[in-house]
Amino acid sequence: MTLTLPVLIDGLADRFGTAPALTSTTERFSYAGLAARSHQYARWGIDRGFGSGDVVALLMGNCAEYVAVWLGLTRLGVTVALINTQLTGDALVHSISIAAPRALIVGADLVPAVAAVQIRLPGLAIVVRGAVAGFDVLDAALASLSGAPLPAGECELPKIDATALYIYTSGTTGLPKAAKVTHYRLMRWSQWFAGLMDAGSTDRLYNCLPLYHSVGGVVAIGAMLVAGGAVVIRPRFSVSEFWRDVTEERCTVFQYIGELCRYLVNAPEHPQERTHSLRLACGNGLRPEVWERFRERFAIPHILEYYASTEGNFSLYNCEEQPGAIGRIPSFLSHRLQVELLRFDWDAGEPRRDETGLCRRCAVDEVGEAVGLIPGDGARAGRFEGYTDGRANDGKLLRNVFEAGDTWYRTGDLMRRDAAGFYYFVDRVGDTYRWKGENVSTAEVLSTVSSLPGILEGVVFGVAVPGFDGRAGMAALVVDERFDLKAFRDAVENRLPLYARPVFLRLLPALDATGTFKPRKQALLREGCDPRGIADEIYVRDAGTGAYVRLDAARYGSIVAGRSRL
């Protein structure tokens, strides 16, 4: 089967023609225009000798052109690695290297980050969209290529099970992992969410989420395209511009992550916050305390909350709009979607096994790790497609769970299920925490900061802050006289993306450790970041200047009251 999303775009172009498909601050594509642009990228790939099994990395900011790039190249059987635009230094080199690409397409504004590490990427062809001296320019090459449909035989179309994209996800091992996303998953995500959203040709979806993520880059885009709707792409989220933008662009759907909704409800009143045309907000991470405030204040008719992950083998959907729930499995789908919550061993960090060596299901409202059955018959539904690094796959698989020989996918997420069957997200397992809509690896952050002068040892973890979604990063450090707050600030700004920079610093006289020299951090986790009950010095990162300033009771009160940003 070769009906993939890139091929489907041709049929959509015939059907919807000049109707708007993608609009951004730099380009606007009709359906016909998007198809033609993707054909140019396909022909560019053909001219470069790219084909099935090759990888091309893509490092560009949010724009309509971004979608045309990967649609055109994946049509050839090329896998496109979507690189996080916030990465620099070691993390950027790692993300590019594990994909083993033949070429890197980079936006002109991101060339400095690539140039800084270019010597560490030998043999990689770097192609720039936009004029930058010293680099191969993509625009001129595309201008000479036809946008006409590709006739049969001009390229070999990939099969539905071929890998289309690498989308990166943070794990507990430190650096990003590249998850494989097949053409089958692209089609399934697009068609499934189009149905859930009841999307149609009159819809316009507002998308300010990163296009290198599966939600912003595939779900939000694909769901509208297959339905004939339009996607309004913005470079980033802006509280001050959101309602004006949504209203003026006549958007009917908003793709969110929970933190964006919290920003909006905490913002001053905007004159257009109830004059919009939104009929649906779709996303994940909308906390119960924000849900009703968001819906009532802004007159949002419907909210579709769901749970999913890039590499996961199941999803949950809250179609009933139960506040705070991430989904429920209808009885008519229970035979096809086998999800369980396993009783958890908190000390071991693993699902608990009984005297027989098997796992046990959680009781109603008992917190446990969510797992999804991987079918043994090779069916596409429920399959785990894995990562580029096969060694990383083992950590996501749990075997011999309820019977000998069965295999389940580990989400790494702790949930509870109520008596009505609704699932509620509780927390992440292990050392990864979620902040600003991103998964942050404590190992990666600790590796970065522990190399700085004056830091003797430390631990990194996420702490709950009243009034904020997710967990804010805290670095608890033992330091000597060489430690300097300004140097620390400069280092994390240069080496870590914004969401991974520690929000809080706690300076410790010593770090308690186990008999095997593993740091004990449970007490630190329990104490959190409230300075009123902690004798150690605590600093907080000023959201405006990036400087670390002393956290006292007054400043902490301002944060939890919503008067100060993090």
Buried (B, 14 or more C-beta within 10 A) or exposed (E): EBEBBBBBBBEBBEEBEEBBBBBBEEBBBBBBBBBBBBBBBBBBBBEBEBBBEBBBBBBBBBBBBBBBBBBBBBBBBBBBBBBBBBBBBBBBBBBBEBBBBBBBBBBBEBBEBBBBBBEBBEEBEBBBBBEBEEBEBBEEBBEEBEBEEBEEEEBEBBBBEBBBBBBBBBBBBBBBBBBBBBBBBBBBBBBBBBEBBEBEEEBBBBBBBBBBBBBBBBBBBBBBBBBBBBBBBBBEBEBEBBBBBBBEBBBBBBBBBBBBBBBBBBBEEBEEBEEBEBBBBBBBBBBEBBBEBBBEEBEBEBBBBBBBBBBBBBBBBBEEEBBBBBBBBEEEEEEEBBBBBBBBEEEEEBBBBEEEEEBBEBEEEEBBBBBBBBBEEEEEEBBBBBBBEEEBBEBBBBEBBEEEEBBBBBBBBBBBBEEEBBBBBBBBBBBBBBBBBBBBBBBBBBBBBBEBEBBBBBBBBBBBBEBBBBBBBBBBBBBEEEBBBEEBBEBBBEBBBEBBBBBBBBBBEEBEEEEEEEBEBEEBBEBBBBBEEBEEEBBBBBEEEEEBEEBEEEBBEEBBEBEBEB
